[in-house]
Amino acid sequence: MGPMKKKYEAGEATKYITRAQALKKLQLNLKDFRRLCILKGVYPREPNNRKKAQKGKLDKKTLYYVKDIRFLSHEPLIWKFRDFKVFMRKMKTAMEKGDKETVARLKENKPSMKLDHLVKERYPTFMDALNDLDDCLTLCFFYSTLPRDTKVPANLISLCRRLTVEFLHYVIAAKALRKVFISVKGIYYQVEIKGQPVTMLINHQRGFKPTSASDVDYRIMTNFVDFYTSMLGFINFRLYHSINLQYPPKLPGITVKEDATDEDAVEEYNELVAALNSSLVTNVPQAEEEVQIDEFPSAEGAEKLEEAKREAEAIERLKSLFKGLKFFISREVPRESVVFVIRSCDGEVSWDPSIFAGATYDETDESITHQIVDRPSVDKQYLSRYYIQPQWLFDCINFRRLLPVEDYFIGANLPPHISPFVTERLGDYIPPERQMLLALQRGETLPAEQEEEEEEEEDESEDDSSDEEEEEGKVEKKEPIKSQVVKEKKGMKVMRGRVEMPDVKGMEEEDKEHYKFRELMIRNKDKRLYRSMMKNRRNREREAKRLENKRKQHEKEEKSLKKSTSSGKALTAKWSIQPLSATSDTQTKKMKMM
Amino acid sequence: MATASKSAKRRYEIVENKGNSEDVDDIIEAQVSDNADDSTDEESSEYSGLEDDEEDDSGDEEDESAWEEASDEDEEDDDEEQDMSTNEDSEDDSEDKVAPTAVPIEQVESSTTAEEPAKPVEDEYAYDSSDEEDLRNTVGNIPMNWYDEYPHIGYDLEGKPILKPKRGDEIDNFLRKMENPESWRTVYDPQTGQDVVLSNEDVELIKNVMGSRIPDGSYNPYEPWVDWFTNEVMETPVTGRPEHKRSFIPSRIEAMKVGRMVHAIKMGWMKPRVPKDTSVERHKYYLMWNADDKSEDVRRIENPIPAPKPRLPGHAESYNPPPEYAFSDREIAQWNRLADTPYQRKFPFVPKRFSSLRAVPAYDRFARERFVRCLDLYLCPRAKKMRLTIQPEDLVPQLPKPRDLQPFPTVCSMIFKGHKGLVRTISHDPSGQFLISGSDDQTLKVWEVATGRCFKTFEVKGTVRCVSWCPNSAIALVAAAVDNNVYLINPGVGDRLVQAKTDEILKEMPAQTDYLIPQRVRAVLTWNEPDKEQWASGFRVILTHFKAVKHVAWHSKGDYFSSVMPEGDNRSVLIHQLSRRRSQLPFSKSKGLVQCTLFHPLRPYLFVATQRHVRVYNLLKQELTKKLITGAKWISSLAVHPGGDNVLVGTHDRRLCWFDLDLSTKPYQALRHHGQGIRAVAFHKRYPLFASGSDDCSAIVSHGMVYNDLLKNPTIVPLKKLRGHDKFDDFGVFDVLFHPTQPWLFTSGADGTIRLYT
């Protein structure tokens, strides 16, 4: 027999290390360790058996993989941290001595870190990087809107701004925008890059409200943003490269020297780039490829194939949704988001030049088809254009077709704006607007107006037809009785057999009882899971029912209100869909007008 | 203080009066009354009152400084001292403050009672000794609570006990407190047992100490500063040495250094610093990934788990949500109520409709939410978890449909009415033509199954616990357990020949020639012949037991039968042989409360169900072959499959256990589909059916197929719940019984009916 085995010297116990142990091993303080973890993307792990992993201790500890910590210990950044510590010490002494020359010299030689290798290491493939882009974009957009007087370094804010604008330019150029949603938190945009959906949230740009230090620690977020800026820069570079755009973005016709000293000129140029209103310089003019889905003869996948085709068609439609439309933005509308949305669907847009640089045409331009306004009324209206609210743009993109503008006219009571990100499970509540959208996606056309007409017709014809039907019914009822009687009277030997209706109700009850017995026979091991699943399902059903009832109640109230004021359109009529050819029609109309 | 010297003189007077301790009571009373009178005077001013005392200068008058230290100076001139005390001179202050200066209350009170005779009390303070050591109490510095139980508080110099001064009761004390304006400065001195009024100096001292100031009020901490060492710079230096020549001549070494530098610059070795543009270098981007999916070999962290994506927004988050998502007033109130526990809220915001995009405010939790997400990314432990993609229906086992398992009883087709009490037990004859039932109304009834007619009624004295028809079709005999007796009854229905033959067999007792009934059996049971009357009414043999019999069961051959007396301890099970009229007690030890016994249908085994276990005994070898562990608290009933390898056990704790004797001693399957305790279980002889009857007034028929193939386990499918019986006294169904040939089920219930389900 060998030596006695000791507990916690093999297996799970040797795989994990607590944070305190890790700090000791790396000889770092908590602040540096945190920074290192954020930059390197090292996070705690949940062990399979916590008691074993903690070597028998029962209090909950933050556990890391021993291998991860060993991996961290080889990181050259640790030396940079130490250099920085020395630098700070030297600076402090020099400052206290009042040695200005030394301070200047030290400042010049301030140690700086490069995080390029971390990007490569954390995301070995480009797809990995895209997969992790959501948080990166949202945080960078948030940082780009911070005021300069926060605790965040100003150059980081401007860098964020630069990178995010570059990203928006890419989305516009690649026409990658798929879904948008205005929420109370901000505006969500879903972009499709290389088949991967990337969702970003951009906050509403109102005034900045400082948060208390206990709520938000900007130092931690800045650590994240440090890494995210590197990551986003490389991703932007790769994205620009993939669609043959020059990086950094260049505007056609304007040349600014690389090492321009005139800061104003640089700033002006940056603003023009940030206007998002002109396409960028491409490296090589490329011919667009028409990608068609190959048809594979497969019986079972036919439906799926059909669906995929429809989807591809819809996306193609979405890419040039606003083509030929000319928009003008009023000053109260959030410029950047609206310009981004319009431009990524191939529309033309301009605004009052006093708001922002980069306006291309004036409000007086007669060829403008739509003016986006977000105020109750406008004094001077042009007859040649629609005055619509910004929600129209967002709804159009979600529906992937141009919606009728009537519901979105200036001062109109807007139809609800629903989230395009919801995926319903069985038994969930689906609001009617969403049902409409789903029906459209399935390729159905809901001729709501026709329905209405039919209803009216029915109403008209009800009086006539109901009588007729009743009569018919009576006749039908009478006839068989008569015939039977006749047959009986004849007294022939064989009676016609009657079809016995199956006892549906009894069968149902039987099935119910059988199911109950089956439920009782569930294995003990699965019983709890089954119960919790059923409970969740019941809760979901209850919630759906509640919402449905609420909606019904609301509609009833609306109806009574409308009746009292005037006869209005039904809800379904609101959602009548413009025919697909509408775009071309309007185009031709506009052409005529011009 | 002022009267300190006077007190010294007065001491003598009081020494004289010291002996008159018997007058103490009177004096205190007088003091109380005086006190009331004086109160107005004393309110005006403490000092004035005191001064008055001195002016009165009566013999018994006490001074406030008796408590004070009577130092030598105090004993000097009266008048001077008087002035000094009021003015608080600095000279005496130090002494005054250090010493606790206080006046016994009685002195103050009695101050105006000048006309009173000399004070007889042994008043500590009568002697002017202001030193505590000078007190006449000789007990020393000890905790005075040692004297709490005694009438005295110590001993004087002569060794006589010093009595405690009387303190009156609480009401007196309270009244005195109310009336005495000095009460706020009166303290109790445990050393002497007297109340002491603190003087002004004492109060001042205490105030200073409590306010953490210097106790001596006269000390001035802000005395003028004396500048001992001047801070002014002297006009003439200490030394008049002229500066060295070196300080005027430029340094040679420095000149050399500069020269070297100049040379280096000339030669182009030394260049001015070029300012580094770190930002440009750092944010220089290049093509990092050449392809989308191909990865080079990079060292990465161990087993990376990508962070879960942030949650996507639902309809409620919209700035213009559908009306059903916007919060109603009630929901808003509920949202507000959860202000202390915001994590319980459904949303972190209130869903609400904004009329236009312009009206949407900034989301004030935006920064916080981003921050929390960042925290999650680097602080949250990650693990890969399997997500269930199954529907709950997938967990429910697939059972064959009852429709495919027909025939089985489904409808109640006949109700046998006639009993007036609970029908505890039923049994059918071997052919299935007749049914016998035993009830609490002390009757046994024989029914014809086909017509539902009651053929016969047997009156017995006592409740019928169990009836069992002899399975041998050659004789017509029923065993019925009634109280202490087991009756063997010829029911008198069916084939007459068989009846007659049965009578013939049982008419004569077989000769017990060389058989001697063992003592143990004789103490338990006697075989009795019925009298003529009983014979005429059908009773053939009567077995009288020493305890109540609860259960009888026949062997399949019909010659042996067993009876169970649960209260019989180690003699609770008896096996009788009818042909030889012999009985035996198979067990010598009690293994628990025996509920029932059954014979194995094919082999010589006996199943004995006690409260918790079922034991299987081999009757030939006379040993225990198996012990079935039910896991139940109380077994109620037992049934054996006609094949003999499967046993069904019903328990009072709602469980129905199916044992496969070949598999294990633990239940093959335990069903809990009854709402209440199970009373009876039964197997069908031909069809793969079994049934259980319970107190919830229902019987459940199940399919229980046993295969001959040993590799195949029995299939058990519950088929139908048969309802119909009414509840009576918390009892529902008492007994269930299958028809021997048809898929019919009989149930007997507490409502006095028997039901036939077909």
Interface residues (C-beta under 8 A of the other chain):
Chain A: R34 C37 I38 K40 G41 V42 Y43 P44 R45 E46 P47 T62 L63 Y65 K67 D68 F71 R105 E108 N109 K110 S112 M113 K114 D116 V119 K120 E121 R122 Y123 P124 T125 F126 M127 D128 A129 N131 D132 D134 D135 T138 L139 F142 N155 L159 F181 I182 S183 V184 K185 G186 Y188 K194 T199 L201 N203 H204 R206 G207 K209 T211 D215 V216 D217 I220 M221 F224 T229 S230 G233 F234 N236 F237 R238 H241 Y247 E332 V333 P334 D374 R375 Q389 P390 Q391 L414 P416 H417 I418 S419 F421 V422 P431 P432 E433 R434 E510 E513 H514 Y515 F517 R518 E519 L520 M521 I522 R523 D526 L529 Y530 M533 M534 R537 L547 E548 K550 R551 H554
Chain B: R273 P275 K276 T278 S279 E281 R282 H283 Y285 Y286 L287 M288 W289 A291 D292 D293 K294 S295 E296 V298 R299 R300 I301 E302 N303 P304 P306 A307 K309 P310 L312 P313 G314 H315 E317 S318 Y319 N320 P321 P322 P323 E324 Y325 S328 F349 P351 K352 F354 S355 S356 L357 R358 V360 P361 A362 Y363 D364 F366 A367 R368 E369 R370 F371 R373 C374 L375 L377 Y378 L379 C380 P381 R382 A383 L388 Q391 P392 L395 V396 P397 Q398 L399 K401 P402 R403 L671 R672 H673 V717 P718 L719 K720 K721
